[in-house]
Amino acid sequence: MIPNVKTRTDRARFYGSTVWRNLRKSILERDNYECQWCKAEGKLTTQYDSVLEVDHIKELEQYPELAYEPSNLRTLCKDCHNKRHDRMNYRGNERKRKWDDEWW
């Protein structure tokens, strides 16, 4: 079964499905509830340290046929997942705000 994930609504339906939620749980268990990127760097990040997310190694939008393939899934903490997708709110990204350099 290849999911349709072209729109935001399609993705919400996919990520809210029972099939995905059960698969997500099995991937978290397989990875011992540990961020795989942190683990590769010798750090331990678990569900007690951060929100854990299941990442599609090959992007869901480009490879929908791999949506449910366990070998294409891994556990990442929220910071690593944001870093992987180049989102601005991960810990390693020091973003300067407009008024940070002013004292008044």
N, C-alpha and C positions, 0 to 999 in steps of 0.2 A: 504494500500500500504506500503510494507516494503522496504525501500531503501537498495541498496547494498552499503556498505561503507567500504569495505575491503582495498582499495588502496587510496593513496593520491588523485588521479584523481577522484575516486568515491566520496570522501568527498568534494572535490572542487565542483563537479557537484551538490551534495546534498545541500551544503551551498549557492550555487549560484542560486538554483531553485526558481521560483516564489512562489511555495507552502511554502518553508521554509521562504522566505523573508516576506511573508504576515503573517505567524504564528509568526515569530520573532517580528514583529511590534505589533501584538495583545498581546504578552506576556509582552513587554515593557509597553504597555498601561495598562494592567492588574495590573502590579507592580508599576504603577505611575512613571515610569522612575527613580526608586530608587534601589540601590543595596540592595538586601535582607539580605546579611550577615552583611553589615554595619548597616542596620536598626535594626537588631537583637541585635547589640552591642550599640544601642542608638546614632549612627552617621547617618548623612544624606549625602549620596553621590548620586548625580544626573548626568544627561547628561552634565551639566554645569561644573562639577568638574572632570569628568573622562569619559573615553570611557566605555559605557555599553555594555555588552555581554550577550547573552542568553545561559545558561548552561544546559546541560542534567544532571539531578541528577543521574540517572542510565546511565552509559556510553553508548554512541551511538554504539560503536563497539561491545559491549557485549549484548546490548538490542536494536537492530535495530527496533524491533516491537514497541518500545516506542518513536521512533524518532519524531512523530508528536503529542504525547500525552501531552496536556497542563499541566497536574498534574506532569509531569516529567521534566518540564522546569521552570527555574527561572532566574531573572535578577541579574547579578553580575557585579560589576565594574571590570575593567581590572586587578587591583591589587588583588582583591579577587579571580578572576578566575585563575590567575597565581598561587596564593597561594594554591588554591584547587587542582591544577594539579602539584604542587611542581615544578614549573618553577622558574628559578633563578632570574628573573627580577621583583619580587614584592617588594614593599616598605619595608616590614617587614624583608626582608632577607638581612643581612649585609654580602655581599660576599667580601672577601679580595682578592685584585688583587696582582699580583706577586711583584710589586715594591712599594706598599703602605707604607712600613715601612722604605724606604730608602730616604735620603735627599741628593741630589746632584745637 
